[in-house]
Amino acid sequence: MKAKVLVVDDEQGARDALQVILEDDYEVTTAANGHEAIAYCQASHYELVFLDVAMPEIDGIETLKRLRTLDEPMDVVMISASDKAEQAVQSIKLGAYDYITKPFEPDDILSAVARVLEKQILQREVRYLRSEIAHRYGELEIVSKDPKMLDILQLVNKVASTSSSVLITGESGTGKELIARSLHQHGNRNKAPFVAINCAAIPSELMESELFGHEKGSFTGAHTRSIGKFEHANGGTIFLDEISALRSELQAKLLRVLQDMEIVRLGSNRTIKVDVRIVAATNTNLEELIEAGSFRSDLYFRLNVIPVKLPPLRERHGDVKLLAQ
C-alpha cells in the first residue's frame, strides 16, 4: 500500500508540480486552502502533509496549528517562497518536521518524504520494541541462591543508576544478557531503549553500518539513509555481546565513542552526539587477546570500568534446578 501524501497550496501550478513529483510512488491528494486541508485530515490519515505558508483566509501557519490539535497529528513539511529564518523557526516550533523554500528541486521533495517515512518506521519499531521488552522483561527478576551471584545482583542494583561502562564476563549460558537487561531496567535509563547486538553474529563488513548507521550511497545497496544501533539506543543502553569479535578498526571507532560520545555514520563526515550507556560482554579472556595483540588495551580499560564476572553454572550450587524451574 502506498503512503498517503496531502499537498496543500492555493496555486494550481504548485499543486500540479508536487503531484507530478510524488504520484509515481505515493497516493497524492491535493487541497487548495487550509479549510480543505483540515477537512481532509479529519476524514483520513496522511503520512505527510506538504503545506504552503502563504495562503488566503487561513495561512499555512494557522493551518499547521489546527492540524496539530487533531487526535492523530500528522507530519507536516512547510513550503514557502520566503526564506526568512523567523518563519522557518516558527514553523518548527509549532511542530513542522521540515521547511522547504521555493523554487525547489524534485529531490528536495522526495528526500523530505523519505526522511519522514523512515522516522515513522523507526518510531513504530521503538514502540513495538518497548512494548515487547515491557511484556517480556517488565517483571524481570534474576533469582539465585548462590552467594557469588547474590553479591553480583547486589552490585548490579548498586551501579544500575550510574552511566559507567560495564564489562560482563562469563561462560556461555551464564546469563550475561539478563544481567545487562537488569542493569538497564533498574537504572534511570529504563524509559529509553535497550538495544542488543551480537558482534559475532554479523559479518565484519556490515558491522560498522549496524553500529553507526550509513548515508544513502555510502556503499552498494545503500539506497536510503539508515541509523545504527547507537542512535537507536540514544538515551538508553546498548549491549555489545561478544565484544571480542569486533575487528581492530571498529575497536578504534568504539573507543572514540566511549571517549567523546559521538558517532559518525558510514559515508558521512558529520559527528552526531549520542547519550548511551555501554554494556559489553564476552566469554573470552580479553586480557589474553590484549597480550596477543588482537584487542586494544585502551578499549578494554574504557569498557571495564565496572567489571562483572559471572561464575559458571556448575559452580552455582542450587541455581541449575532453580533456573530450570
N, C-alpha and C positions, 0 to 999 in steps of 0.2 A: 504494500500500500504506500502510495506517495505521500510525503509530508505536505501539509496544507499551509499555504502562504497567502496572507492577505496584503494587497497593495492599496495604499490609501493616498490619493493625490488628486487635487482639483483639476489638474491639467491632463487632458485626454492623451496627449503625446507622451507624457511621462509614464502614465499607466500602461500605455501600449508598449513602450520601450522595456519596462520592467517585466511585463508579461512575456515578451519575446525571449528575454534572457532566461527566464525561470521555467517556462512551460514545458520544456522537454523533460525536466527531472522532477518537477513539483506540481501539485494541484493548486492552481492560482485563481484567486478571487480578487476582483477589483472593486474599490469603493471611491466615490467622487468627493466625499466630505466626511467630517468627523461623525456626524449623526449616523450615516450609513455604516461606518466602521464599527461603532458601538453596537448597533443593531445586529450586525453580522457576528460580532464576538459574543454577544449574549445568546445567540442561537446556535453557535458552533465553536469548537475549539480550533485554533490555528497554532501550528508550531512556531510561526514567526509572523510578525506584522511589520511591514515597511510603511512608515508614517511620515508624510511630508509635514514640515513645520508650518509653512505659510499657507494657510487655507482660510477662506471666508467663514463667517458665522462662528464656529468654534475652531480655533487653530490647533496645530499639532500638539502643542504643549498641554492645552486643556484636554484634548482627546486622550493624551497619554495619562493624565491624572485620572480620568474617568475609567480608562481601561485597567488601571492598577487597582481599582476598587472592586473589580469583578471577583466572583467566587473562585475562579481559576485564572489568575493573572497570566498573561502571555508575554513571551519575549518580544521586545519592540526594538527595531532599529530606526532611528530618526534620519530623515533625508532633508537637506536644505541647500538652497543656493547660497546661503550665507556661511562664511567660515569663522564667524565670531566665536571666540572661545567661551564667552559667557553663556551663549545659547547651548553650546555643547555640554558645558559643565552643568547647567540647569537640567538638561535632559537626563544626564547620567545620574544626577542626584535624585531625580524623580523615578528612577528605575529602568531607564532605557539601557539596552545591552550595548549599543554602539551608536555612532553618529557619522553619517557619510555625507560629504558635500557634493553638490552638482557642479560641473558635469562629472559623472562617474564612469568608470570602465566596467564592462561585464564582470571582470574578475573581482572587482570590489564587492559586487553584489553576491556573486557565487561564494566567495570566501566568507562573507558575513553569514550566509546561510549555513555553510559547512561548520563554522565555529559554533554557531548556536546549537545545531543538531548534535554536534559532538559533546557539547556541555550538557545537553539534556540527557544523552545516553549515559554519561558519567554520573549525573545526578540520580538517574534511575538505578544504576549499578550500586551506588553508595547506599541508597535507601534499601535496596534488596539485601546487600551485604550486612548492613546494620541490623536489619530485622532478623536475618539468618543467624548472625552472631548472638543477638539477644535471645533468640529462640534456643539455639544450641548451647550457648555458654553463659546465658544470663544468670543461671544459678550455679555456675562453675565453682566447685569447691574441691580442692585436692585433699584427699584423705590419706592418712598414713599412721601407722603405729611405730614406725622405725624412728629411733631417736635422732639419727642423722638427718632424715627427711623432715622431721619436726623442726629441727634447727634451721633447715633451708626455708621452710614455709614461714617461719618467724622472720627470717632475713627478707624474704620476698615482701611480706606485709610492711616491713620497716622501710624498705627503699622504693616501694611502688610509686610514691608521690614525688620522687626526685626525677630529674631528666638525665641522670648519668647513664652512660652506656653500660650494658650488661653483657657478659660473655658466659653462656651456659655450656658446660662440657659434660659429656657422659655418653655411655654406650647407646646404640640404637634401642629404642623401646623404653627408655627410662623416663620419658615424659618431658622432654625439653620444650616442645611447643606448648604443652599445658602450663609449664612454668612461665613461659613468655606471655601467654594469654592472661594468666593470673596477675602478672606484673601490670599489664595494661588495664585489666578490669578493676583492680583495686587502687589504681592511681588516678590522678586528676586529669588524665587524657582519655578517660573511658567513654566520653561522648563523641570522640573523634574516631576515625577508622583505625583498625588493627589490620595491617597488610602483611601477609606472609609470602615469602618467596624462597624456593629451594634452589640454591645456587648450583647444585649438582644436577638438577633436572632439566636445565635449559642450556641449549648449545651455546658455547662460549661466544660465538659470533653474534648472537642475539641478546646476550646478557646486558650490554650497555644500553640498548634501546629499552629493554624491560625495566631496568633500574631508573634510567634518567629520561626516557622518552626520546622522541625524534621529531624533526621537522619534515614537512612534505618534501619529497625529492631527495632526502638525505641518503637513500640507498635504493637499489632496485626493489620495487614493490611498496615503497613508502608513498602511497597515493594521497594520504592525508596526514596532518599533524597528529601525534599521539603523545599523551602524557605518560610518564613512567610511574613506577611503584612509589618513588619518593614523593611525587606530587599527589598521588592518590592518598598517601599516608599523612599528608600535611596536617599538623595539629595533633596527630596521634602517635602510633608506634609502628615501626617497620621491623619485621622479624626476618633476619637473614639466616636461614638454615643452611647447614653445611658450608659455612663461610670459607673453609679451606679449599673449596673447589674454584674460588674466584681467581682468575688469571692475574698476572702481575700488573698489567696496565690498569685493570679495573680496581685492583687494590689501591693503586696510587690515587685514582679518582675518588674512591670511597674515603680515603684518608683526608682528601681536601673537603669532602662533605662534613666529616667529623670536625675538622678544624674551623671551617667558615660557615657551615650550614647553608651552602649554596650548591646548586646543581646547574649543569649546562646540558641542554638537550642535544642529542646527536644531530649534526648538521647546522648548529647554531653557535654563535659566539656570546649570546646574551646569558648572563647569570640570573638565576631565579632563586630567591630566598625560600628556604623551607624550614619548618619547625617540626622536627620529628625526634622521637626517642628511638635510638638504635639498640636493638637486642639481637645479638648474634649467637649462633650455636654451632657446635661441631662435635663429632665423635672421634676426631683425630687429635693427636698431640701436636698442637701448634708450635710449641717450643722446639720440637724435633724438626718441624718444617722450616722454622727460622734457621736452625743450625744447617739445614740442607740448602738454604738459600731460596726456598720456594714460597716463603711467606714473609711479609715485611714486619720487622720488629716494631717499627713506629706505629703501624696499624694495630698490631697486637696490643700494645700498651694503651692505645686510644680506646680499643674495644673492651679491654679487660679492667675497666675502672671498678666495676663490681663483679667479681668472679663468683659464679655459682657452679659448683661441681656436684653432679648428681651421682649418688652411689649406684652401682649395678643392681638389678633386681635380685640377683642371687644373694646379695648381702643385706637386703632389706627384709629382715625376718618378719613374717606375718603379712607383708604387703602383697605378695603374689596372690594369696587367697582373697585378700581384701579388694584388690584391683579386679579380680575375676568376678567378684560379686557386683 
